[in-house]
Amino acid sequence: MPDLAAILADLRVPVVVAPMAGAAGGRLAAAVSAGGGLGMVGVGNVATVDQVRAECGTAAESGQRFGIGLMCWSLPQNPALLDVALESGPTVVSLSFGDPRPYLDAAHDAGAVVVAQVGTRTEAVDALDAGVDGLVVRGSEGGGHGRGVVSTLPLLQQVLDLTDRPVLAGGGVATARGLAAVLAAGASAAWVGTPFAACAESLFRPELKDAVIAADTDQTVYTRVFDIAQRFDWPEIYGGRALANAFTDRWAAHPDVLSESLDDDLTAQIKQARVDADLSLAPVYAGESAGLVDRARTAAEVLADFEPFRDHLRAAQRWT
Ligand SMILES: Cc1cc2nc3c(=O)[nH]c(=O)nc-3n(C[C@H](O)[C@H](O)[C@H](O)COP(=O)(O)O)c2cc1C
């Protein structure tokens, strides 16, 4: 089995693309790994075996190292997703949002190292007990699904004192300054979603990328109402951070009322809004760092913009 610390230490830019269902496919994974980071493919709760085979195949054909991120809570609904993902030969497997134990051996037997995203100290202790090879501290400012209770920096400080296994920092890291900050604290790499969701190789529709670029840091909301409306059975502890829109303005403060009053028309409207890219209703999952993404870029340009992290680390040495 490869060694996670060595894999991360080998990166020219210590940035791992967060596995983002609907955004991080094989093309993005290949581009990031070719550019000196580590690419990941996101496998969501509504993914099909054919989609996963195609996206992981694209990543594998690039000849670069890549990773795959799966959602533990939804794997029992479609266990074949794990088999297909592992057949493609990922170097890293992320088992997040649920108990990784049932899938750990299969990932290890396939030759992958395993990480889990954690959003609280308790989740970190549990994942370490389960036997993951590294942790991703994922703060509440992050985009997409996760815990909404602790932000990145407090959780990172806490978890780094818990373990000698590699810890990656996710949630809100979008610039060379942010990367330098988490590396200086002791993270082995950053786990970056939102900036890559908006980049050229992302599977996001152009309208969604433009919306992320236009948004400011205070224009996101952490909520379960998109999942309630679409009747997705995400465990209640996992909400998702998305761009605020007319739908969240109406419902984010009243998830219980939405649950009780939900009818099939609204579910159909939200699903249609996603097809039509009607962003007043559809979710655009993105974190607070949307406000740090201000132009269209390729994955290589996103990585290049992280590169001055070394200057910030050097500047901080005046304190040593
Ligand atoms: C559009 C989008 C989709 C996401 N989908 C997944 C997913 O499928 N699996 C997963 O483990 N995390 C997913 N996440 C969460 C990321 O792994 C990560 O926690 C987050 O992007 C980090 O915060 P940042 O967006 O501020 O960089 C997603 C995030 C975004 C923005």
The ligand as an ORCA input file, in Angstrom:
! r2SCAN-3c Opt
* xyz 0 1
  C     -19.965     21.183     -5.614
  C     -19.457     20.369     -4.476
  C     -19.730     18.995     -4.430
  C     -19.225     18.212     -3.389
  N     -19.434     16.861     -3.420
  C     -18.794     16.071     -2.530
  C     -18.808     14.650     -2.673
  O     -19.387     14.118     -3.614
  N     -18.121     13.915     -1.767
  C     -17.426     14.480     -0.750
  O     -16.806     13.743      0.023
  N     -17.408     15.826     -0.576
  C     -18.059     16.620     -1.451
  N     -17.993     17.985     -1.321
  C     -17.296     18.573     -0.149
  C     -15.807     18.651     -0.414
  O     -15.227     17.369     -0.285
  C     -15.059     19.578      0.553
  O     -15.406     19.255      1.867
  C     -15.308     21.053      0.340
  O     -15.422     21.396     -1.012
  C     -14.140     21.841      0.945
  O     -14.476     23.166      1.098
  P     -14.274     24.319     -0.009
  O     -15.380     24.115     -0.993
  O     -14.382     25.559      0.773
  O     -12.928     24.127     -0.655
  C     -18.480     18.806     -2.343
  C     -18.230     20.192     -2.388
  C     -18.694     20.957     -3.437
  C     -18.372     22.426     -3.467
*
